[in-house]
Amino acid sequence: MVRPPDGPRSGALSATRIRVALVVAVVATLLVLPPVGRRLIATGGINGDDEARYPLMARDMLARGAWFDIQVRGERTWEKPPLLPWMIAAFARIRGSVTEGTAHLPAALATIVTVIATFLLADALFTRRAGLWGALILITSYDFYANSQQVLPDMLVVAFATLAAWCFWQAVSVPSRGRWGWVAFYGAVALAVFAKGPLGLVALLSVAIWLWTEHGAVGTVRHLWQPAGLGLFALITLAWLGPFFALGPRSFWQHTIWGDWLTWYFGLPEDAHDLVYTVVLGFLPWTLVGALALAHAIRAWNAPAVRFALLWFAVPFAVLLLSAHQKHRYALSMYPGAALMVAWWADAHGTNRTIVGRVVGWVAVGGGAAIAVALRMPQWWDPQMQLYVSGASWRLLLPVFAGLAVIAIAFCWGLCAGRPAFLVYGGVAGMVIILGYGIWPFNQRYNEVWNFKALASRMDAYAQYGMPAIFKHRPDWLAIDFYAGRSPHSIDTIAEFNAYLARPQHPVVVVDEKGWRTYGAQLAPMPRVLEQMAIGKETLMIVRADDGIPRDQVPRR
């Protein structure tokens, strides 16, 4: 049993703890909720088909009343548990339909829950001030906030995992809460699994490793063996896993458990360096002091609470680093642990004035200046980022520059003078300026770049000629299905293309420019290009049969 906190902090929910939790919740809410529903459901060049897939699943649930046998484009989809589409469908019932807002809301609310849970966890592990700082650091880290605006289940996993961590610490540090703390822990882990499958078990693995370092192998098994908690875990898991197996146990095993879960995570790692790169950039600006916090946490390994915070970061990092596949959003599970370590370091060691601290402080100044210059140099960015930074004027970027300046001053002065409060609150203030303002022009630019909604609207304008079709429909075009309100007819061969164009009504077909250049000469008669629209880094065309167009008029770049 870990020694419980001393003094009034050991109370269940003191008035001070509630007040601080409310402050944290208000800050998170003001940052996260106002932009909800303002960004289009689209690929963004990063998330593939995932963002559109979940709203389409929710729409299918509502349309057919099928809460487990969910279909997208007429095919059963059960790669992920149905918690996120269930939540989207629940909000859609209130709103009346599946919209951008109802699709974004679950992840946004999960973000707020994660921030509050991080405060409670850091408060229980360390001090009230560390709890406040940890929550503020988390919500103002770049990639964590970015994930709050995406229609993906990863934030749900992190929310339940962080709640599980808090429940676990209550169970092992406060004897009177042991039994119910374990039940709540296993319930939260079960919900994390319900959100995204095996990834939710990383929380259980992190706890098991901490118990092993504290009590050894036998003690770990003794602590984890909680019949009531394990029973709740089994009940929640079987509630959704059972119906999936009932739909076809062999298919579910082959397609989901083996094909999507086991082989996806287990195997030789690919692009492991990309995960490290994502974490370093994603935790900005706090990455700059994260190295200091990590070094101090390693040296304080014998302190149970510090070791727990360190493992809460290191275990998901190691698991994902060794996984066969990594995606940018997988780094999300590491940020709460990183925020815990930085908050602990700032609270316990932030007043120490060191040479390394001074160096990091001046690096923050140089880094802020470099980012400010880079925002005016689109050619310095990779092609994906160039879509967003190109054309940004000085006037548009002024609040961002101001936020960078605040962060640079706060980090430099806070580290050089040993003023941790100035460091944390200044960094938070600068990021609030950048994120709170920057999300609006970013969403506007995002909607311009990935305007599948406008494409679907133009397709609908030609519906008088029959149902529009898509040539070689790709998964990352599922946003077309979402905004069209139906799944367009899919064409895969030239023969089907010609036959479709030859229908009496001459319906329209959507084809990308690359496909048009490759196959256009094989179409007879040559279709006429009615409209062209840039989507991301490609051009999509709406074409219709027209016998009078000669073949040599195939559009080229």
matplotlib code that plots the C-alpha trace (Angstrom):
import matplotlib.pyplot as plt

x = [0.0, 1.4, 1.4, -1.7, -1.4, -1.0, -3.4, -6.7, -5.7, -6.6, -10.3, -12.6, -13.4, -12.5, -13.9, -10.5, -10.1, -13.6, -12.8, -9.5, -11.2, -13.8, -11.1, -9.4, -12.8, -13.6, -10.2, -10.5, -14.2, -13.5, -10.6, -12.2, -16.0, -16.4, -14.8, -16.8, -18.6, -16.8, -14.5, -15.6, -15.5, -12.6, -9.4, -7.0, -4.3, -3.5, -6.4, -7.3, -10.9, -11.3, -12.9, -15.7, -16.1, -17.4, -20.2, -21.2, -21.4, -23.6, -25.8, -26.2, -27.1, -29.9, -31.1, -31.3, -31.5, -28.4, -26.3, -23.8, -24.2, -22.9, -22.3, -20.4, -21.0, -23.0, -20.1, -20.0, -17.5, -16.3, -12.6, -13.2, -15.7, -18.8, -18.6, -17.7, -20.4, -22.9, -22.0, -22.3, -25.7, -26.9, -26.0, -27.5, -30.8, -30.9, -29.8, -31.9, -29.2, -25.5, -23.7, -20.1, -21.0, -22.6, -19.6, -17.0, -18.7, -17.7, -13.9, -14.3, -16.1, -13.5, -10.8, -12.3, -12.7, -9.1, -7.9, -10.0, -8.8, -5.2, -5.7, -7.2, -4.4, -1.5, -3.2, -3.3, 0.2, 1.9, 0.4, -2.6, -0.4, 1.1, -2.4, -3.4, -0.2, -0.4, -3.9, -3.1, 0.1, -1.8, -4.6, -2.1, 0.2, -0.1, -1.0, -3.3, -5.4, -5.3, -6.7, -9.6, -10.9, -10.8, -13.6, -11.6, -11.9, -8.3, -9.3, -12.0, -9.3, -7.1, -10.0, -10.9, -7.3, -6.6, -9.7, -8.5, -5.1, -6.8, -9.0, -6.0, -4.1, -7.0, -7.3, -3.6, -3.1, -6.3, -7.3, -11.0, -11.3, -9.5, -12.4, -14.4, -11.3, -10.4, -13.9, -13.8, -10.4, -11.4, -14.6, -12.6, -10.1, -13.1, -14.5, -11.0, -11.1, -14.7, -13.4, -10.7, -9.9, -6.5, -5.0, -7.1, -5.2, -2.0, -3.4, -3.6, -0.1, 1.3, -0.3, 0.9, 4.5, 4.3, 2.9, 5.8, 8.4, 6.6, 5.6, 7.2, 5.5, 3.5, 2.3, 1.3, -0.9, -2.4, -3.3, -4.7, -6.8, -10.0, -13.0, -15.6, -13.5, -12.6, -16.3, -17.3, -14.5, -15.9, -19.5, -18.7, -16.5, -18.8, -21.7, -20.2, -17.8, -20.5, -22.9, -19.9, -19.0, -22.7, -22.6, -20.0, -17.3, -14.9, -15.2, -14.8, -11.7, -10.1, -11.0, -10.9, -9.0, -6.3, -6.4, -7.0, -5.8, -3.0, -1.2, -1.5, 0.2, 2.5, 5.3, 8.4, 8.2, 7.8, 8.8, 9.5, 11.5, 8.2, 6.6, 9.5, 9.3, 5.5, 5.9, 8.6, 6.6, 3.2, 4.1, 5.3, 6.0, 6.4, 8.9, 11.5, 11.2, 10.1, 13.7, 14.6, 11.5, 12.4, 15.9, 14.8, 12.0, 14.6, 16.8, 13.7, 12.8, 12.5, 9.6, 6.5, 4.4, 7.2, 7.8, 4.1, 4.1, 7.2, 5.8, 2.5, 4.5, 7.2, 5.0, 2.7, 5.7, 7.6, 4.5, 3.8, 7.5, 7.6, 4.3, 4.3, 2.5, 2.3, 0.1, 0.5, -2.5, -1.1, 1.2, -1.9, -1.7, 1.7, 0.8, -0.9, 2.2, 4.4, 2.3, 2.4, 6.2, 6.6, 4.1, 5.9, 9.3, 8.1, 6.5, 9.4, 12.5, 11.5, 13.1, 16.5, 18.7, 20.9, 23.1, 21.0, 17.9, 19.4, 20.3, 16.8, 15.4, 17.4, 16.7, 13.0, 13.7, 15.5, 12.9, 10.1, 11.9, 12.5, 8.9, 7.8, 10.1, 9.1, 5.4, 6.3, 8.4, 6.0, 8.8, 10.4, 7.5, 6.6, 4.0, 1.2, 1.8, 2.3, -1.4, -2.1, 0.7, 0.8, -0.7, -0.9, -0.5, 1.4, -1.9, -3.4, -0.3, 0.1, -1.7, 0.4, 3.6, 2.4, 1.8, 5.2, 6.7, 4.9, 6.1, 9.7, 9.8, 8.0, 10.4, 13.5, 12.8, 11.2, 14.1, 16.9, 15.5, 14.0, 10.4, 8.3, 5.0, 6.0, 7.2, 4.0, 1.4, 3.3, 3.6, -0.1, -1.1, 1.0, -0.5, -4.1, -3.5, -2.1, -4.6, -7.7, -7.1, -5.3, -8.0, -10.4, -8.2, -6.9, -10.4, -11.3, -8.2, -8.9, -12.4, -11.1, -8.5, -10.7, -14.0, -15.7, -19.0, -18.9, -18.0, -20.9, -23.2, -22.1, -22.6, -26.1, -26.8, -26.4, -28.6, -31.3, -29.2, -29.3, -27.3, -23.7, -20.9, -17.3, -14.5, -12.3, -13.8, -11.1, -11.5, -10.1, -13.0, -15.7, -16.4, -18.2, -20.6, -21.1, -22.0, -23.9, -26.1, -25.8, -23.1, -22.5, -22.4, -18.8, -17.1, -13.9, -13.3, -13.2, -16.0, -18.2, -17.2, -18.3, -21.5, -22.4, -21.8, -23.9, -27.0, -30.0, -29.8, -26.0, -25.3, -22.1, -19.0, -16.4, -12.8, -9.4, -7.1, -4.6, -7.2, -8.5, -5.1, -4.5, -7.8, -9.4, -8.2, -9.9, -13.4, -15.7, -17.2, -14.9, -16.8, -17.0, -15.5, -18.2, -16.3, -13.0, -12.3, -9.1, -9.3, -6.1, -3.2, -5.3, -8.0, -11.3, -13.4, -17.1, -17.5, -20.5, -20.9, -20.5, -20.0, -18.7, -15.5, -12.4, -9.9, -7.0, -8.7, -7.8, -6.9, -3.3, -1.4]
y = [0.0, 3.4, 5.9, 8.2, 11.9, 13.9, 16.5, 17.7, 16.6, 13.0, 14.0, 12.6, 15.9, 18.9, 22.3, 23.5, 20.5, 21.1, 24.8, 24.0, 21.2, 23.7, 26.2, 23.5, 22.4, 26.0, 26.6, 23.3, 24.0, 27.5, 26.2, 23.0, 23.5, 26.8, 25.4, 22.1, 21.6, 24.4, 22.0, 19.8, 16.1, 15.2, 13.3, 16.1, 14.1, 12.4, 10.4, 8.6, 7.5, 7.3, 10.7, 10.2, 6.5, 7.0, 9.5, 7.1, 4.3, 6.4, 7.3, 3.7, 2.8, 5.4, 4.5, 0.7, 0.4, -1.9, -1.2, -4.0, -5.0, -1.7, -1.1, 1.5, 1.5, -1.7, -3.6, -4.7, -2.7, -4.0, -3.1, -1.0, -1.3, 0.7, 3.2, 6.3, 5.8, 5.0, 8.3, 10.2, 8.5, 9.5, 13.2, 13.0, 11.9, 15.0, 17.2, 15.5, 14.3, 13.3, 16.6, 17.9, 19.1, 15.8, 13.9, 16.1, 16.4, 13.0, 13.7, 17.2, 16.1, 13.3, 16.0, 17.9, 14.7, 13.9, 17.3, 17.0, 13.5, 14.6, 17.3, 14.7, 12.3, 14.8, 16.2, 12.7, 11.8, 15.1, 18.4, 20.5, 23.0, 20.1, 19.0, 22.4, 22.8, 19.3, 19.8, 23.2, 21.9, 19.0, 21.1, 23.6, 21.0, 21.3, 17.8, 17.0, 20.0, 19.2, 15.7, 17.3, 18.6, 15.2, 12.6, 9.7, 7.3, 7.9, 10.7, 8.4, 5.9, 8.5, 9.8, 6.4, 5.4, 8.6, 8.0, 4.5, 5.7, 8.0, 5.2, 2.9, 5.4, 5.9, 2.1, 1.7, 4.9, 5.2, 2.0, 3.0, 3.3, 0.1, -2.1, 0.5, 2.0, -1.3, -1.8, 1.7, 1.0, -2.1, -0.4, 2.5, 0.1, -1.8, 1.4, 2.2, -1.1, -0.5, 2.7, 1.2, -2.4, -3.6, -0.1, 0.4, -2.4, -0.3, 1.4, -2.1, -2.9, 0.4, -0.3, -3.9, -2.8, -0.2, -2.9, -5.2, -2.5, -1.9, -5.4, -7.9, -10.5, -12.2, -8.9, -7.7, -10.7, -10.4, -6.7, -7.2, -10.2, -8.3, -10.5, -7.7, -5.5, -8.3, -9.2, -5.7, -5.7, -8.9, -7.7, -4.5, -6.2, -9.1, -6.6, -5.5, -8.3, -11.0, -9.5, -9.1, -12.8, -13.7, -12.0, -14.5, -15.7, -16.9, -13.7, -11.6, -13.5, -13.4, -9.8, -8.0, -9.8, -11.2, -8.9, -5.5, -5.9, -8.5, -8.1, -4.3, -4.0, -7.1, -7.3, -5.6, -1.8, 0.5, 4.2, 4.1, 7.4, 9.0, 8.3, 9.9, 12.9, 13.2, 13.1, 15.7, 18.1, 17.2, 18.0, 21.5, 23.9, 21.7, 19.4, 22.0, 21.4, 17.8, 16.6, 18.2, 16.6, 13.2, 13.4, 14.3, 11.6, 8.9, 10.0, 10.0, 6.4, 5.3, 7.7, 5.6, 8.6, 9.8, 6.3, 6.0, 9.2, 8.1, 4.7, 6.3, 8.0, 5.4, 2.3, 3.5, 5.0, 1.7, -0.3, 1.9, 2.2, -1.6, -1.9, -2.9, 0.3, 3.8, 6.7, 10.3, 10.1, 7.2, 9.6, 11.0, 8.3, 9.6, 13.2, 12.8, 11.1, 13.7, 16.5, 14.7, 14.7, 18.3, 19.5, 17.5, 18.8, 22.4, 22.1, 20.2, 21.4, 24.5, 26.9, 25.4, 27.6, 25.5, 25.9, 23.4, 25.3, 28.6, 26.9, 25.5, 29.0, 30.6, 27.7, 28.6, 32.1, 30.9, 28.3, 30.8, 33.1, 30.3, 29.2, 32.8, 33.1, 29.6, 30.6, 33.2, 30.7, 28.1, 26.5, 25.3, 23.1, 19.6, 19.6, 18.7, 21.7, 24.0, 23.6, 25.5, 28.1, 29.3, 32.7, 33.5, 37.2, 39.1, 40.5, 37.0, 35.7, 38.6, 36.9, 33.7, 35.8, 37.4, 34.0, 32.8, 35.9, 35.3, 31.6, 32.6, 35.2, 32.9, 30.0, 32.1, 34.1, 31.2, 28.8, 31.4, 33.0, 29.8, 31.0, 27.9, 29.7, 32.3, 29.5, 27.5, 30.3, 32.2, 29.1, 28.4, 32.0, 32.0, 28.7, 29.8, 32.8, 30.6, 27.8, 29.8, 32.2, 29.9, 27.2, 29.6, 30.6, 27.0, 25.6, 28.1, 27.1, 23.4, 23.7, 25.4, 22.7, 19.7, 20.9, 17.6, 19.3, 21.6, 18.6, 16.6, 19.6, 20.0, 16.3, 16.6, 19.5, 16.9, 14.3, 15.0, 12.9, 10.0, 8.9, 10.2, 7.6, 7.6, 6.0, 3.9, 5.2, 5.4, 5.0, 8.5, 9.9, 8.6, 12.3, 12.4, 9.7, 11.7, 15.0, 13.4, 11.7, 8.4, 6.2, 7.1, 4.3, 2.9, 2.1, 0.1, -0.7, 1.2, -1.1, 0.0, 3.6, 3.5, 1.6, 4.1, 7.1, 5.5, 5.3, 7.2, 10.0, 10.4, 10.6, 12.2, 10.5, 11.8, 10.9, 12.3, 14.0, 11.2, 8.7, 11.0, 11.3, 7.6, 6.2, 9.2, 8.1, 4.7, 6.2, 6.2, 8.6, 11.1, 12.6, 16.4, 17.8, 19.8, 21.0, 20.7, 21.1, 21.0, 18.7, 18.6, 18.0, 16.6, 17.7, 15.9, 16.2, 15.8, 14.4, 13.5, 11.9, 14.3, 12.8, 16.1, 16.4, 15.3, 13.0, 15.4, 17.7, 15.6, 18.1, 18.1, 19.9]
z = [0.0, -1.0, 1.8, 1.4, 1.0, 4.2, 5.6, 4.1, 0.5, 1.4, 1.6, -1.2, -2.9, -0.9, -1.7, -2.9, -5.2, -6.7, -7.3, -9.1, -11.1, -12.2, -13.3, -15.3, -16.8, -17.8, -19.5, -21.4, -22.3, -23.6, -25.8, -27.1, -27.5, -29.5, -32.7, -32.5, -35.8, -37.6, -39.5, -42.3, -42.1, -44.4, -44.7, -43.9, -45.7, -42.4, -41.1, -44.3, -44.3, -40.5, -39.8, -42.3, -41.5, -37.9, -38.8, -41.7, -39.2, -36.9, -39.8, -40.7, -37.1, -37.1, -40.6, -40.2, -36.4, -36.6, -33.6, -34.2, -37.8, -39.0, -42.7, -44.7, -48.5, -48.0, -46.4, -42.7, -40.8, -37.4, -37.3, -34.2, -31.3, -31.8, -28.9, -30.9, -33.5, -30.7, -29.1, -32.4, -33.0, -29.5, -30.1, -33.6, -32.1, -30.0, -32.9, -35.5, -37.8, -38.0, -38.6, -38.2, -34.7, -33.5, -34.9, -33.3, -29.9, -28.3, -28.8, -27.6, -24.4, -23.9, -24.1, -21.2, -19.2, -19.8, -18.6, -15.4, -14.8, -15.3, -12.6, -10.2, -10.9, -10.5, -7.4, -5.9, -6.9, -6.0, -4.9, -5.8, -7.7, -9.7, -10.5, -11.8, -13.8, -15.2, -16.5, -18.0, -19.6, -21.2, -22.7, -24.1, -25.7, -29.5, -30.6, -27.7, -28.5, -32.2, -31.5, -29.6, -32.9, -34.8, -35.2, -33.9, -30.9, -29.7, -27.3, -25.8, -25.1, -23.4, -21.3, -19.9, -19.4, -17.4, -15.3, -14.8, -13.6, -11.0, -9.8, -9.5, -7.4, -5.1, -4.7, -3.7, -1.7, 0.3, 2.1, 2.5, -1.3, -2.2, -3.2, -5.2, -6.6, -8.2, -9.6, -11.1, -12.5, -14.3, -15.5, -17.0, -18.7, -20.1, -21.6, -23.0, -24.8, -25.9, -27.5, -29.7, -28.8, -27.6, -27.3, -24.2, -22.4, -22.3, -19.2, -17.5, -18.7, -17.2, -13.9, -13.9, -14.5, -11.7, -9.3, -10.3, -9.5, -6.2, -5.0, -7.3, -9.5, -6.7, -5.3, -8.8, -9.3, -5.8, -6.4, -9.9, -8.8, -8.1, -8.8, -8.7, -11.0, -13.4, -13.5, -14.5, -17.1, -18.6, -18.5, -20.4, -22.9, -23.6, -24.1, -27.4, -28.2, -27.9, -30.6, -32.9, -32.5, -33.0, -36.4, -37.6, -35.2, -37.9, -40.0, -36.9, -35.8, -39.2, -40.2, -36.9, -34.1, -36.4, -39.4, -37.7, -34.1, -33.8, -37.1, -36.9, -33.6, -33.5, -36.0, -37.1, -36.4, -39.3, -39.2, -35.5, -35.9, -37.1, -33.7, -31.9, -34.2, -33.6, -29.8, -29.9, -32.0, -30.6, -27.0, -27.9, -26.3, -23.3, -25.0, -24.2, -20.5, -21.0, -21.3, -17.9, -16.3, -17.8, -16.5, -13.0, -13.0, -13.9, -11.0, -8.7, -9.7, -6.1, -5.4, -6.1, -7.4, -9.7, -11.0, -11.8, -13.8, -15.6, -16.5, -17.6, -20.3, -21.0, -21.3, -24.1, -25.8, -25.7, -26.8, -29.8, -30.6, -31.0, -32.8, -36.5, -37.5, -36.1, -36.8, -35.7, -33.4, -31.5, -29.7, -27.9, -25.2, -24.1, -23.4, -20.0, -18.6, -20.1, -18.6, -15.2, -15.3, -16.4, -13.7, -11.0, -12.1, -12.2, -8.8, -7.1, -8.9, -10.9, -8.6, -9.2, -11.4, -13.6, -16.6, -18.6, -17.6, -18.9, -22.1, -22.6, -21.9, -24.6, -26.9, -26.4, -27.5, -30.6, -31.3, -31.1, -33.5, -35.9, -35.9, -36.5, -39.5, -40.8, -40.9, -43.5, -45.5, -46.8, -48.9, -45.7, -44.8, -46.1, -48.9, -46.5, -44.2, -47.2, -47.9, -44.7, -44.3, -47.9, -48.3, -44.5, -44.2, -41.5, -40.2, -39.9, -38.1, -35.6, -32.7, -33.3, -33.2, -30.0, -28.4, -29.5, -27.9, -24.6, -24.5, -25.3, -22.5, -20.0, -20.7, -20.8, -17.7, -15.8, -16.4, -16.0, -12.8, -11.3, -11.5, -12.3, -11.9, -14.4, -16.7, -16.5, -16.5, -19.2, -21.4, -20.9, -21.7, -24.9, -26.1, -25.2, -27.5, -30.3, -30.0, -29.1, -32.0, -34.5, -34.6, -36.5, -39.5, -39.6, -39.8, -42.5, -44.5, -43.9, -45.2, -48.3, -48.9, -48.2, -49.4, -50.1, -49.1, -52.1, -54.4, -53.1, -53.6, -57.2, -57.8, -56.4, -58.8, -61.7, -60.0, -62.6, -65.0, -62.7, -59.6, -59.9, -59.9, -58.8, -60.8, -58.5, -55.3, -52.7, -48.9, -48.3, -50.4, -47.9, -47.1, -50.4, -49.1, -45.9, -47.6, -50.5, -47.9, -49.8, -51.3, -54.9, -57.4, -57.7, -61.0, -61.2, -64.8, -68.2, -69.5, -66.5, -67.1, -70.7, -69.9, -67.2, -69.5, -72.2, -70.1, -71.6, -69.0, -69.3, -65.6, -64.3, -63.0, -60.6, -61.5, -60.3, -62.7, -62.6, -63.5, -66.2, -67.8, -67.6, -68.8, -70.6, -74.0, -73.5, -73.0, -76.0, -76.7, -75.0, -71.9, -71.4, -68.2, -66.6, -63.5, -61.8, -58.1, -56.1, -53.1, -51.0, -53.4, -56.2, -58.7, -58.9, -62.1, -62.8, -66.3, -68.5, -71.9, -74.9, -78.3, -79.7, -77.7, -79.5, -77.8, -77.9, -75.4, -72.4, -69.6, -68.5, -65.8]

ax = plt.figure().add_subplot(projection="3d")
ax.plot(x, y, z, "-o")
ax.set_aspect("equal")
plt.show()
